[in-house]
Amino acid sequence: MIPSPFRSPLVPIVRTQTWRVTVGLAGLLVLWAAAPVQAQRLFPIQIERGRDRGDDFGPSGGPLLEQLEPVINNGTAGPDRDRADQLLRQGDTHYRKGSYLKAIEAWETALEQYQSVGDDEGVGITLDLIGLTQGDRGDYLAAEQALRRRLSVARLRKDFQGQMYTLNNLGMVLIQGGTQEHLNVAEVAFEEAYAIAKDIDHPDGQGLSLSNLGLVSAGRGDYAQAVKRYEEALLFRQRGDNPAGEINTLNHLGTAYWALGFYDEAIGAYGAALNLAEALENPYAKLRAMAGLAEAHLTVGRLERAMDLMTERLALAQELGDVYQQFLSVQEFFEFYHDRGDLAVARTYLLRLIGYTQLLGEEYKEKLYGEELRKLDILLATEEP
């Protein structure tokens, strides 16, 4: 496994772009590097949306879609609005199958429809979905652009809760840049979100913002401070009505303990997250907790328990029919066997990974894994008698 508390995908998404400079919050500048750029995930994407109460962790989770019922007498109800709602749900279906690009395409069309009928609420929700799914793909520049537009809509509507959640979402995207500039601007966003949450007496928002501030501390390598932030966040999480958010913070806490070398504590935090996810019957929360718990057990040499968790995780992803989660699970097996020198078994998982990249339409990843396969075959050939 990759020896880092914030594991990046083995093959990061790479995009080509010119220099882009975005004016950050409080006048800071965020630089999204020059071409070609590797969008490496320093943190797992665990972004929470407004009003998510744990029934779904996916970026197109139910609570947002439930807000799409036409508002009586607001001038938006009608065929165009119905078509936009339908497109949003089509995108949701694509997302749940792991077809992120198709989901974004459907949502961008829905966005045009909402704009044409003047439905600001629909515009805001759709920008949320686009931005966060771009973040899932690793295209953080596109994610940031969509979420900044979403923030503008929330400010115009004086939607303080929307601002609070969008600032947290934006900060989580910015944090993926990996530089001190990105961390600094993300911190400003989280602090503003926390101030809003405090002003409107929103425990869930306070817990979310504190949890994300913990990620900033972790990104700076100050894991002890991160633990303090997470533990403070848990006090608010437990007061609020968002068990899914509590699971996220527990997972982050486990990661921080792992980085400090407190492996038993890490296993305890990840285990608590898994227990809560099982109680909620939340499959995506279970997937995340299983991944962290498997990593922690591997670190202390409990290979059998780690393999059991990895196997359960893959089976659950297959049961859900989520291609992207299957891809992540198979990637874990490939890394496990590759790191231990069992190249023949690793090769079988690598072939499966290539198949998943084809299903997901990730052509660049397919090329990278194809090159990895070529190198692996050379190594295997040299091992033959």
SVG drawing of the C-alpha trace seen along z (x, -y; Angstrom):
<svg xmlns="http://www.w3.org/2000/svg" viewBox="-49 -41 65 63">
<polyline fill="none" stroke="black" stroke-width="0.4" points="0.0,0.0 1.1,-3.6 2.8,-4.7 0.9,-7.9 -2.0,-8.8 -3.7,-10.4 -3.4,-7.8 -3.5,-9.0 -4.8,-6.8 -2.0,-4.7 -2.7,-6.3 -3.8,-9.9 -6.0,-11.7 -3.9,-13.9 -5.2,-16.9 -3.6,-19.4 -4.2,-23.1 -2.6,-26.5 -1.7,-28.5 -4.9,-29.4 -5.0,-31.9 -8.1,-32.1 -8.6,-34.9 -9.1,-33.2 -11.2,-34.2 -9.8,-37.2 -7.7,-38.2 -5.4,-35.2 -4.4,-33.7 -4.9,-30.0 -2.6,-28.6 -3.7,-25.4 -0.2,-24.7 0.9,-24.4 0.4,-21.7 0.5,-18.8 -0.9,-18.6 -1.4,-15.6 -4.6,-16.0 -3.4,-14.0 -5.9,-13.4 -4.2,-14.3 -7.4,-13.7 -10.3,-11.3 -13.2,-13.2 -15.7,-13.1 -17.8,-16.2 -21.1,-16.6 -24.1,-18.4 -26.7,-20.4 -29.4,-18.5 -27.6,-15.1 -28.7,-13.0 -26.8,-9.9 -29.1,-8.0 -26.6,-8.3 -23.0,-9.5 -22.9,-9.9 -22.6,-13.4 -26.1,-13.0 -27.6,-11.8 -31.3,-11.8 -31.7,-14.9 -30.7,-17.3 -32.9,-15.7 -35.8,-15.8 -35.6,-19.6 -36.6,-19.6 -40.3,-19.7 -41.6,-22.8 -42.3,-25.7 -45.9,-26.8 -46.3,-30.2 -42.6,-30.9 -43.0,-30.9 -40.8,-27.9 -43.3,-25.0 -43.9,-23.7 -42.6,-21.5 -39.1,-23.1 -38.7,-22.7 -40.0,-19.1 -37.4,-18.4 -34.6,-19.9 -35.7,-17.8 -35.7,-14.7 -32.2,-15.4 -31.0,-15.9 -32.3,-12.4 -30.8,-10.9 -27.5,-12.3 -28.0,-10.8 -28.5,-7.4 -25.3,-7.7 -23.4,-8.8 -24.6,-5.7 -23.3,-3.5 -19.9,-5.3 -20.4,-7.1 -19.3,-10.5 -18.8,-12.1 -22.3,-11.2 -23.7,-12.4 -22.0,-15.8 -23.2,-16.1 -26.8,-15.5 -26.5,-18.0 -24.9,-20.7 -28.0,-20.4 -30.2,-20.6 -28.4,-23.7 -29.2,-25.4 -32.9,-24.5 -33.0,-25.9 -31.3,-29.1 -33.8,-29.5 -36.8,-29.4 -35.0,-31.5 -35.0,-28.8 -32.1,-29.9 -32.7,-26.9 -32.3,-24.4 -29.3,-26.3 -27.6,-26.1 -28.3,-22.4 -27.1,-21.5 -23.9,-23.5 -23.3,-21.6 -23.7,-18.3 -21.4,-19.3 -18.7,-20.8 -18.6,-17.9 -18.6,-15.2 -15.8,-17.0 -14.0,-16.9 -14.6,-13.1 -13.0,-12.8 -10.0,-14.8 -10.6,-17.8 -10.4,-20.3 -10.2,-23.4 -13.6,-22.6 -14.9,-21.7 -13.8,-25.0 -15.3,-27.0 -18.7,-25.3 -18.7,-25.7 -17.7,-29.4 -20.7,-29.9 -22.8,-28.0 -21.5,-30.3 -22.5,-33.4 -26.1,-32.1 -26.3,-31.4 -25.0,-34.9 -27.5,-36.5 -30.4,-34.6 -29.0,-35.4 -29.1,-31.6 -26.8,-31.4 -27.1,-27.7 -26.4,-27.2 -23.3,-29.5 -22.2,-27.5 -22.3,-24.2 -20.9,-25.5 -17.9,-27.2 -17.1,-23.8 -17.5,-22.1 -15.3,-24.7 -12.7,-24.4 -12.6,-20.6 -12.0,-21.0 -9.3,-23.7 -7.5,-21.5 -6.8,-19.0 -4.4,-21.4 -1.8,-20.3 0.1,-23.5 0.2,-25.9 -1.7,-28.5 -4.5,-26.0 -4.5,-25.1 -4.5,-28.8 -7.5,-29.6 -9.4,-26.5 -8.8,-27.5 -10.4,-30.9 -13.4,-29.2 -13.8,-26.8 -13.4,-29.6 -16.1,-31.7 -18.4,-28.6 -17.8,-28.0 -18.6,-31.7 -21.9,-31.4 -22.8,-28.1 -22.1,-29.7 -24.2,-32.8 -27.2,-30.7 -26.8,-28.2 -26.2,-25.3 -24.4,-22.4 -24.1,-20.3 -22.4,-23.1 -20.1,-23.8 -19.1,-20.2 -18.5,-20.0 -16.4,-23.2 -14.3,-22.1 -13.8,-18.7 -12.6,-20.3 -10.3,-22.7 -8.8,-19.5 -8.0,-18.5 -6.1,-21.7 -4.0,-21.0 -3.4,-17.5 -2.4,-18.9 0.2,-21.0 1.5,-17.9 0.2,-19.0 -1.7,-15.8 -1.9,-16.5 -3.8,-19.7 -5.9,-17.8 -6.9,-15.3 -8.0,-18.2 -10.1,-19.7 -11.7,-16.3 -12.5,-15.6 -14.1,-19.1 -16.0,-18.5 -17.4,-15.2 -19.0,-17.1 -21.0,-19.1 -21.6,-16.1 -23.2,-14.1 -25.4,-17.1 -26.6,-17.5 -28.7,-15.2 -26.1,-14.0 -24.7,-10.6 -23.1,-10.4 -21.1,-13.5 -20.1,-11.9 -18.8,-8.9 -16.7,-11.2 -15.1,-12.8 -14.4,-9.5 -12.7,-8.4 -10.6,-11.5 -9.7,-11.0 -8.6,-7.5 -6.4,-8.8 -4.8,-11.4 -4.1,-8.7 -2.6,-6.5 -0.2,-9.4 0.9,-9.8 1.6,-6.1 -1.2,-5.5 -2.5,-2.5 -4.7,-1.0 -6.4,-4.4 -6.8,-4.5 -8.4,-1.1 -10.7,-2.3 -11.8,-5.3 -12.3,-3.5 -14.1,-0.7 -16.5,-3.2 -17.2,-4.6 -17.9,-1.1 -20.2,-0.2 -22.2,-3.4 -22.3,-2.9 -23.7,0.6 -26.3,-0.7 -27.4,-3.2 -27.4,-0.5 -25.4,-3.1 -23.4,-1.1 -21.2,-4.0 -20.2,-4.9 -19.3,-1.2 -17.1,-1.3 -15.1,-4.2 -14.7,-2.9 -13.7,0.5 -11.0,-1.1 -9.5,-3.0 -9.8,0.0 -8.1,2.3 -5.2,-0.2 -4.8,-0.4 -4.8,3.4 -2.2,3.8 0.0,1.3 0.2,3.4 0.6,6.6 -2.9,8.0 -3.0,9.2 -5.8,11.7 -8.2,9.1 -7.2,6.6 -7.8,9.0 -11.2,9.9 -12.1,6.2 -10.9,5.7 -12.8,8.7 -16.0,7.5 -15.5,4.0 -15.2,5.4 -18.3,7.6 -20.3,4.6 -19.2,2.5 -20.3,5.2 -23.6,5.6 -24.2,1.9 -23.3,2.1 -21.0,-0.9 -18.2,-0.5 -16.1,-3.3 -16.1,-1.7 -15.3,1.6 -12.4,-0.1 -11.1,-1.5 -11.4,1.9 -9.6,3.8 -6.9,1.1 -6.3,1.9 -5.8,5.6 -3.4,4.7 -1.3,2.5 -1.4,5.1 0.0,7.9 2.4,5.6 3.9,4.2 4.5,7.7 6.2,8.8 3.5,11.3 3.5,10.0 1.6,12.8 -1.4,12.2 -1.0,8.4 -1.2,8.8 -4.6,10.4 -5.9,7.4 -4.2,5.0 -6.1,6.5 -9.3,6.0 -8.3,2.4 -7.8,1.8 -11.3,3.2 -12.8,0.8 -11.1,-2.2 -12.7,-1.3 -16.1,-1.1 -15.6,-4.4 -14.4,-6.1 -11.1,-7.1 -8.9,-6.9 -5.8,-8.4 -5.9,-6.0 -6.3,-3.1 -3.1,-4.2 -1.2,-4.5 -2.4,-1.1 -1.5,0.4 2.0,-0.9 2.1,0.5 1.1,3.9 3.9,3.7 6.4,3.1 5.0,5.8 5.2,8.3 8.9,7.5 9.5,8.1 7.6,11.4 9.6,12.5 12.9,11.9 11.7,14.0 11.1,17.1 13.8,19.8"/>
</svg>
